[in-house]
Amino acid sequence: MVDLEASAPLSPIDPPAAKSRSSRRSIGVILVLIALVVLLLSQGLLSSLNYFETVDQALAQRGSLGTKVLRLEGVVEPGTIVRTNAGAAFTLTGSGDHHVFVTAHGSPPQLFQANIPVVVVGHFVSSTSAYFVGSQIMVKHTSSYIAAHPNRVRAPNGTSR
Amino acid sequence: MIKLSQRLLGPVTLVSLALTFWLGLWVTPPDVVQGDLVRLLYVHPPIAWVALYVSFGTATIASCLYLWPRTRSDVMDRVAYCAMEISVVFIALTLITGSIWGRPTWGVWWAWDARLTSTAILGVFALAYLALRRANDDPAVRARRSGVFAILTAINVPIIHFSVQWWKTLHQGASVLTSNGTLNVHGSMLWTMLLGFIGFTLLFFWLLRYRYRLEVKRDFVVATTVDEALALRRREGV
């Protein structure tokens, strides 16, 4: 007859300590992730649901904007780009007949060219000025993808053959 | 038939991806504005498609099926878990390929616009899902909690999709799934991109298949180990 109580240590291995440590660690990770989501929301979505102001909007709100830093969007007017040692100077046009004269510092992106939409980070010189000083140029390309045909001949009427 | 399709999944995936890369790198023409940078079109949108709609969608649907009492099974829970794990990889690839494309085109690696930020948040949600699964050892509780979490976080997917329409973003609008149904990609570029969509979708299902098998084996090993440990304790006790 074996005395189970005396001969065998039947008390189970005690896993809860490790388990609760693991759970605490996982909860900690979740809390860090929640904090990350809040940070991303505050950095991205809440502060800039609209990433930029168009030329028309910015000129309309110029008085209230003053010299506050903003992102300005418009299309680069052909024939206005002047490359400078510091960066580039050009004119941005809006949907109407509105123009903003931009002087931007830093090298423009690879795709920067005439007739392309860009977003410039910077500020107006004053609350009444149409001159804008930029610190960064970003190209906002369209969602259209068209094959380049360098060998095509352009007819006098503008069509390509 | 099912076995044949399972056998063919790997080779068909490989062929479609190889064809996408060949067409994308050597056959398709450069873009009129972006030049050769457009070749990322055959990689980035298909990867984003898999990250957002295919893998996160599979995880959400499988979670719904698990939570619905009539269709509740361990299979659905495993599918949801495996799909979410693959989703993390594809979301990371979406952000990486997007950054690589954004630097020469936009001029910046990252922009805090609504599309990019909401995609990053989806990545954090997917990581949180995986962390949540580790927070509880009870399989039923774990499956229920993570299922609810997956469904709640899936609300972010339509926000990401429509962000470029709802708000002004640096990220361009849709090229294929446009609101008016027009296609903004032309000729061979379109077909190559669509082939990329097929190739990466097949890659997801191929990965899911093998990840699911691994999960079944892992569950078996865990169950066997526990059973063996209990048997050992009983033997020691007698």
Chai-1 contact restraints between the chains, C-beta under 6 A:
chainA,res_idxA,chainB,res_idxB,connection_type,confidence,min_distance_angstrom,max_distance_angstrom,comment,restraint_id
A,A8,B,G237,contact,1.0,0.0,6.0,A-B,restraint_1
A,L10,B,G237,contact,1.0,0.0,6.0,A-B,restraint_2
A,S23,B,A135,contact,1.0,0.0,6.0,A-B,restraint_3
A,S26,B,A131,contact,1.0,0.0,6.0,A-B,restraint_4
A,S26,B,R134,contact,1.0,0.0,6.0,A-B,restraint_5
A,S26,B,A135,contact,1.0,0.0,6.0,A-B,restraint_6
A,I27,B,A135,contact,1.0,0.0,6.0,A-B,restraint_7
A,V29,B,A131,contact,1.0,0.0,6.0,A-B,restraint_8
A,I30,B,A128,contact,1.0,0.0,6.0,A-B,restraint_9
A,I30,B,A131,contact,1.0,0.0,6.0,A-B,restraint_10
A,L33,B,V124,contact,1.0,0.0,6.0,A-B,restraint_11
A,L33,B,L127,contact,1.0,0.0,6.0,A-B,restraint_12
A,L33,B,A128,contact,1.0,0.0,6.0,A-B,restraint_13
A,L36,B,V124,contact,1.0,0.0,6.0,A-B,restraint_14
A,V37,B,I121,contact,1.0,0.0,6.0,A-B,restraint_15
A,V37,B,V124,contact,1.0,0.0,6.0,A-B,restraint_16
A,L40,B,T117,contact,1.0,0.0,6.0,A-B,restraint_17
A,L40,B,A120,contact,1.0,0.0,6.0,A-B,restraint_18
A,L40,B,I121,contact,1.0,0.0,6.0,A-B,restraint_19
A,Q43,B,W112,contact,1.0,0.0,6.0,A-B,restraint_20
A,G44,B,W112,contact,1.0,0.0,6.0,A-B,restraint_21
A,G44,B,T117,contact,1.0,0.0,6.0,A-B,restraint_22
A,L45,B,T117,contact,1.0,0.0,6.0,A-B,restraint_23
A,S48,B,W112,contact,1.0,0.0,6.0,A-B,restraint_24
A,L49,B,A114,contact,1.0,0.0,6.0,A-B,restraint_25
A,L49,B,W167,contact,1.0,0.0,6.0,A-B,restraint_26
A,N50,B,W167,contact,1.0,0.0,6.0,A-B,restraint_27
A,N50,B,K168,contact,1.0,0.0,6.0,A-B,restraint_28
A,Y51,B,D113,contact,1.0,0.0,6.0,A-B,restraint_29
A,Y51,B,K168,contact,1.0,0.0,6.0,A-B,restraint_30
A,Y51,B,T169,contact,1.0,0.0,6.0,A-B,restraint_31
A,Y51,B,L170,contact,1.0,0.0,6.0,A-B,restraint_32
A,F52,B,K168,contact,1.0,0.0,6.0,A-B,restraint_33
A,P109,B,G107,contact,1.0,0.0,6.0,A-B,restraint_34
A,Q110,B,P104,contact,1.0,0.0,6.0,A-B,restraint_35
A,L111,B,T105,contact,1.0,0.0,6.0,A-B,restraint_36
A,M138,B,W106,contact,1.0,0.0,6.0,A-B,restraint_37
A,M138,B,G107,contact,1.0,0.0,6.0,A-B,restraint_38
A,M138,B,V108,contact,1.0,0.0,6.0,A-B,restraint_39
A,V139,B,W106,contact,1.0,0.0,6.0,A-B,restraint_40
A,V139,B,G107,contact,1.0,0.0,6.0,A-B,restraint_41
A,K140,B,L170,contact,1.0,0.0,6.0,A-B,restraint_42
A,H141,B,T105,contact,1.0,0.0,6.0,A-B,restraint_43
A,S143,B,Q172,contact,1.0,0.0,6.0,A-B,restraint_44
A,S143,B,G173,contact,1.0,0.0,6.0,A-B,restraint_45
A,S143,B,S175,contact,1.0,0.0,6.0,A-B,restraint_46
A,S143,B,N184,contact,1.0,0.0,6.0,A-B,restraint_47
A,S144,B,N184,contact,1.0,0.0,6.0,A-B,restraint_48
A,Y145,B,D31,contact,1.0,0.0,6.0,A-B,restraint_49
A,Y145,B,V38,contact,1.0,0.0,6.0,A-B,restraint_50
A,Y145,B,V185,contact,1.0,0.0,6.0,A-B,restraint_51
A,Y145,B,M189,contact,1.0,0.0,6.0,A-B,restraint_52
A,I146,B,V32,contact,1.0,0.0,6.0,A-B,restraint_53
A,I146,B,H186,contact,1.0,0.0,6.0,A-B,restraint_54
A,A147,B,P29,contact,1.0,0.0,6.0,A-B,restraint_55
A,A147,B,H186,contact,1.0,0.0,6.0,A-B,restraint_56
A,A147,B,G187,contact,1.0,0.0,6.0,A-B,restraint_57
A,A148,B,P30,contact,1.0,0.0,6.0,A-B,restraint_58
A,A148,B,V32,contact,1.0,0.0,6.0,A-B,restraint_59
